[in-house]
Amino acid sequence: MLLGAAPGSSAARESDSSEHASSAPAGTCRFTAGGSESERTLIIGNLLTGMDGAQYGAVLISRGRIVELVSEDGIGSAAGSAAVFDCGGNYVSPGLINPHAHTRYSFQMLTARDRAKLPVYAHRDEWIPESGVGDGEDKIRYKDGTNDAKTLFWIELRHLIAGTTLIAGSGAVQGLAKNAGSRRRPGYEYAADMRTFPFGQEAMQRIRRLPSFAYDGEEAFSPELTEDLPAHAPYVPHVAEGTDLVARLEGRFFLDYVATRNSGRRFSVIHGVGLDSGDIARLGEMDVTLIWSPRSNVALYGETADIPALLRENVQIAIGTDWSLSGSYNMLEELRCANDLHGSGSGSPALSSADLWQMATGNGAYALGLEAVTGELEAGLAADIMVFRKQSDDPFDDLLRSTAREVLATFVDGRLRSGNREGFAGALPNDCRFAVGAHFVCAELPDAAKGLPFEFGEVLQANRKEDIVPLYREDHQPFPNQVKCALRTRASLQP
């Protein structure tokens, strides 16, 4: 739950990390290999265990899980024969969790034609080509989702080097970030019903014919569920995606359905732009998480979910990137967008930087029913960890300043998966042999058993087309084809 730290004030305790001895120069990490028989890893730095700030110490890891959070005094004895990543005063955080990513579609950029006309939509059906609603000229042009493993590898890598350790949505490969979605397909560690739209086309047509939001008839609509998933798998659909009556009705019918369930299943709502105050209150009452994708919302609809109202009703909020056409290319970009809209970068801040960190870590795990698995630095949870460069004594403000360049290392299940070579003093683990610019990748390629029967050079070659989203931009700014994060109405777009 967001704790509502006062916007504009530091949620972090004063750090004295500069006084701590480290084997690595400031702003870097140093790796020391462990003993041949050791299965333990120790990550040293300023640990982010909650919204009250950072505390110098270490995370002791064994077999992919956090064994213990070690105090400063115990670091020497805990190291023993473990492999050690001494990151000095840099911040050690739970990895970012992206609970809303259409991975299979996120290789492509928004065209200049489509970007110029946004936002023009009152409901998602107006821009989706196959919805049967609206004029074909108003539709967004995009390609079908890809199943090409090399391209999916590239897309996951874009998120991984920016600190994301878990992605929920369509499309997955093994060996990089973790994935939540259909367990029937390879690459998904965690089951989640990520059905994009809960109501089918026929149901949406019937909803469109209802006379008003005050409609009090007996007609009800039940969302469609994905077959062959466990009954407890979280249900995470797009709901109330738009600003019109149809979006509001869709939200009401979905929450009516949730109100009748007593199965212990976790429910989340993606977007929720059309939810009114009554709907928002029901989210809080029924413990339904709102998954917020602010850049995509303002790009397509000119506005976004009512964040101040959600906070007043104690609704749990997570944050995700959506897809590359209208959303952000990584979670760090999405956090800065959220900050521009409702954080310190806005005229009337409702969210602190600590709130945004919580939305991108623990709240993302909660939205997927995985809070007992990952999302925090806590003994017994998976060692899914990001290390980012210390720039000030406020780690949460520093996270909002961070780009892929400031992410020194990303660990999944305690294993280093990627990082910035310029952020490491000395050697890297032996399997970190691939590089893209200053970024290194620790992966086993080729690996036919995991569906990755290609060399890393083939991944690079496959993703050199003009319309393929790059891993990062050299000046670390949003790409020109991305929509600016600002609330806009149709009236404000008139000449």
N, C-alpha and C positions, 0 to 999 in steps of 0.2 A: 504494500500500500504506500502511496506517496505520503510523505510526512510533512510536506509543505514548508520546507526551510525557507526563511524569508528571502524573497528575490533581492538580488543585489548585495546580499551579505555572504560571507564565506562560510560554507558548511564544514570546512576542514579545520582540524586542529593545527596549530603552529607546528611545522615540521622542523626537526633539528637534524635532518638526515645528512647535512653537509659535514656534521661532526663525526659521522660513522666511517670507520676505515673500510676501504673497498679495494679489491685487486684490480678494478677497472677504472680508467679515466672517467671523469664526470660526464654524465649523459650517455654512457655506454654500459654494456654488460660484458662480462668475461666468463667463458665456459671452461670448466676443468673436468676432464673425463673422470668417471668413477672407477672403482675396482672392478675387475673382470667378473666377479661373482655378485656384484651389487645390483639390485633391482630398484634402488632408490634414487630420487632426484631431489635436489634442494634448490629452490628459487628464492634469492635474497633481494629485498627491496622494501619500499614503503607500501605496506599491504592495505588495500581498500576492502575492509570487511563490512562496512556500513556507511550510512550517509553522514556520520559524524566526522569522517576524515580518514587520514592515513596514519598508520603506526608502523615504525620500522621493525622488521622481523623477517621471517622466512616461511615458506610453504614446503613442508616435507611430503613427498609423493612416493607412492609405491604401487606398482601394477595399475597405473592409470587413475588412482584415486588419491585424494588428499588424506594423509594419515594424521597430520598435526599442523597447527599453526604455531610456529616456534617463536618465542620472545627473543629479543636481542641477546640476552645473556646466554641463551641456550643454543645459539647458532653454531658455535664451535663444536660442541659435543654432538649435535644433530648431523653435522656434515659427514663425519666418519669416512666411509668409503663411497659415499653417494656421489653421483655426478652433480656438479654445482654450477648454477648460473648466478653469478654475483652481479646484480644489477644496481648496486649501490643505492643512491637516493631516488632512482626512477620508480614509477608507480606500477605496482603489481595488482591487477584487477581481475575479477571474473571476466571471461571472454564475452564479447557482445553477442546477443541472441537476436536473430532476425526472424520474427514469427510470421512474416508476410513477404514472400519473394516468389515471383513467377520466374523461376530460374530458367526454364526452357525458352522463355521469350526474351530474356534480358541480355541478348547479344547485340541487339539492334538499337539504333538511335532514332529519335523523333525527327521526321523530315522538316525542313524549313517551312514548307507549305502548311503542315499541320501545326507547327509551333506558332505560326503567325496568326492563326485563327482562334487559339485558345485564350481563355476558357469560353466555351459557347454552350455547354451542356447542362441540362437540368437533371438528367438521369443517365446512368451508364448505358442503357439500351439505345440511346441516341448516337453513341459513337461505336458500338460493337457491330461489326458488319453483318453478323448472322442473326441479329435480334429480331429482324422484321419490323423495326420501328425506325421512322425517320428517313430522310433523303440520303441516297448513296453518296452524294457530294459532301455530306457532313461527316462521313465515317472517317476514322483514323486508319491510315494505311500501315499495315504491319504484316510481317511474314508469320507463317505457322511456327509453332515451337519446334525447337531442335531436339533430336535424340542423339546427336553426334557426341560421343564421349569426349573427344578432344575439345570441342567447344564448351561443353558443360564443365570440364576441368578448368578451362580458362575463366569461366564465369565465377565458379566457386573460389578460384584463386584470387580474383579481384576482391571478394569479400574477406577472404582469409588474411591477406596482407594488411587489411585495414582493421584487424582485430576481432573479426567475427568467427566464432567457434561452432555455432549451430544455426542452420538455415531450415526454415519450414516452408514447403511449397512444392511446386512441380519441378522435377528434374533433380538428379543426384548422381554423384560418383563416389566411389569408395576411396579413402586414403587422404582426404583433405579435411574439410569441415564435416561436422556431424549433420545429419539430415532427419527431419521429421516429415512424415507423409505416409503414403500407402506402403504398408509392409509387404505388399505382394511384389514390389519391384526391388531390384538390387540397389543397394546404396542407402536405404532408409533404416537407421537404427531404431527410431522411435515411431510408433503408430500415431497418426493424427488424421482425422477426416478433414482434408483441406479442399473439399468440394467448393469450387469457386462461387457458384450462385445457388442458393438453397432452394429456390423455386424454379421449376422448369418453365419453358416458354409458354405452354398452355396456361399454367397458373398465373404467370405474369400478365397474360392477355386478359384473364378474368379480373385480376386486381385493377388493371387499367380501366375496366368498365364500371368499377364501383363509383357511386355518385359523389362521395365526399369523404373526408377524413372522419366525419361524425357518423359515418355509416354504422348502423347498429343491428345489421342483419345477423342471421345465424351462420352465414358462410364462414368457414375456417379453412386455413391452409397449413398443411404440414410440410416441412422441408424434406427434400430428398436426401437420403443417407447413402453413403458408399457401402456397398456390400463387402462381406468378408473381412471387415475390420473388427477388432475386439469391441465389445459393447461399452467398455470404459474409455475408449479412445476419445480424446477431446474433439469437439466439433467446432470448426473455425471457418465459417463462411463469410462472404461479402454480404453485408446487410445495410439497407438504407443508404445506398451509394448514389447520392444525388440530393437535390434540394426541393423536388416537387412533391406533389401529393402521393404519387406512386411510391417514392422512396419512403415517405412517412408510413404509408399503409404496410409496406413490406416489413418495416421495422416493427410495427405493432403486431403483425401476424407472427413474426418470428419469436418475439418475446412472449406472446400468448402460448406458443408451443413450449418454450422453455419452462413456463410457469406450470405446465402439466407434468413435467418430468421429475422423477424422484429416483434417479438411477445412480447418482453420484458422479455422473459424467460432467466434465468441465466444458463450459460453453464460453466462447469468445465471439466478438463481433468485429469484423474488419470494416473500417471506414466509418460508418455510423454518422455520416454528414447530415442526413435528414432526420435524425432523432431529435424530438422536442423535449421540453423539460420533464414531461410525464414519463416518456420513454427512458430518459437518463436516470430518473429516480428508480425506475424498475431495474436498470442495470445494477445499481448499487444494492438494491434489496435482494436480488437473485444472484449476486456475485458473478456477474457476467463481465469479463474483461473487454475493454475497448482497445483494439489494435489500430493505432493511429499511423497514417501514412501522409504526413502533411504536404510534402511537395506534390505528390500525385493529386491530392485533393484540390489544392489551389490551381494546379495546372488545368485540370479538367472541369472543375465546378466553380472556381473563383473563391471558394470558402472551404472551411474544414469543420470538423466536429467542434462542439462548444466546450472547449477545454475548461474554462472557469466553472461552468455548470457541472461538468463531470467531477471536478475536484470538490466542489461543494457537497456532492452526493457520495463522496468517498468511493468513486468508481476506480478500480484498478486500471491503469493505462499502460500499455506496452507500445513499442514503436517499431515499424518495419519499412523497408524500402519500396515495396510493391514491385514494379518492373522498370526496366531501363528506359522505356519510351516516355513515361511521364513522371517517374520517380527518381530517387537518388541512386547513384552508382555504388555507394557503400553506406554503411551505417553512420560513419563519421559525418558524411555530408548530410544525412537525414537529421542527425542531431543538431547540426548547425541551422538547418532549415526550421526545425521546431523552436530553436532558440530565437531565431529572427521573428517568428510569429507570436510566441507566448513566453519567451524567456527574457534574459537581460538585454537582448538585441531589439526588443519590441518597446512600444511606447507605454504599455501597461503590463508589466511582467506578472505572470501567474505561476511560472515554473522557475525554480532555481536550477543551477547547473547540477546540483546533487540529485534533484528530482529526475532530470533527464538521464543521468547515469543509471538510476534505479530502473527507469522505464526500459533501458536498453540492456539490462542484465537480469536481475531477479524477476521483474515483472514479465519479461518475455518468457522466462521459464514457466512462470505461473500460468500464463495464457495457454501454454501447451501441456499443462498438467505435469510439468517436469521439475517442480520446485524441490522435490526430494532427490533429484538426480544431478542437477547442475544449476548454474546461475549465481552461486555465491562461493566465496572462499570459506569453506567450512569442512571440518573433518567428516569423512564418509562420502562426500560428493565427488563427482568427476573432476579431475584436474584440468578443466577447460579455462585457460588463463591467457590474458594479454598483458604485455609489459609496454608502457608508453613513457616517453621521455618527460622528465620533470622540468617544467619551465618556471614554475612558481610554487608557493606553498599551498595553493588550492588545487588539489588534483582534479576536481570536477570542472573547474574553469579550464584547466590544462587539457582535459579531454576534448572540450569544445574547440580548442585551438588546434587540436591534433589532426594531422593528415596521415596517409599511409607512411610518410617519411618518418613521423614521430613514433610509429608503432615499431618498437625494437624487436619484439618477438611475439608469436602466437603459438600457444601450446594446446593440443587437443588430446585428452586423456593422458596428460603429463608428458607427451612427446612433442618436441619442437617441430612445428610444421612450416613456419615461414618467419621472415623477419627482414630487418634492414642491415645489410652488411656494414654500412658505415656506423651502425650502432653497436657493433661488436668489436672489442679489442682482443685480438688473437684468433685462435682457431675456432672452427665450428664443428659440431658433430659430423661424423664421417658421411652420413646420408644426406647432408645439406649441400648437395653438389650442383644443383641447378640454379641459374641466375637469370633475372630479368632486370636490367639496369642495376640499381643498388639493392634490389630485393633478392633474397635467396629463398629457395624452396626445398624442403626436405620431404622427399617422396620416393617411392619405389616404382621406377619406370624402366622398362615395360613390366607390366604385371597382368598377364592374361587372366589369372584367377579372379582378379577384381574388375575385369572388363576394361582394362587399360593396356592394350597390347601395342603400345607405341612409345617412342622416345620423346623426351621433352622438346627436342628440336622440332618434331612434328606438330606439337601443340603450338609452338610459336609460329610456325609456317601456316597452320590452318587458321590463324587469327590475325592475319595481316590484311584482310580486306578492308575497304574504306568504311563499310557500315558496321564493323565490329567494334563494340565499345572497348577502348583500351583498359589496361589494368589501372592506370592512374594517369593524371596529367602532370607534365613536368613542373608547371608552376603551382600545382596542387590547388587549383581553383575549379569550381564546377565548369563543365564543358559548355561551349556556346549553345549547343542544342538543348540544354536543360532550362526549364522555366524558372524564373526568379521566384523565391519564396516571399510572396506578398499576397494579402487578401485582395481580391478584385471582384467587382460585381459587373454585371452586363452593362449597367448604366455608366460605370466608370470607363468602359472601353469605347464609348461613343465618341466620335471626333468632335 
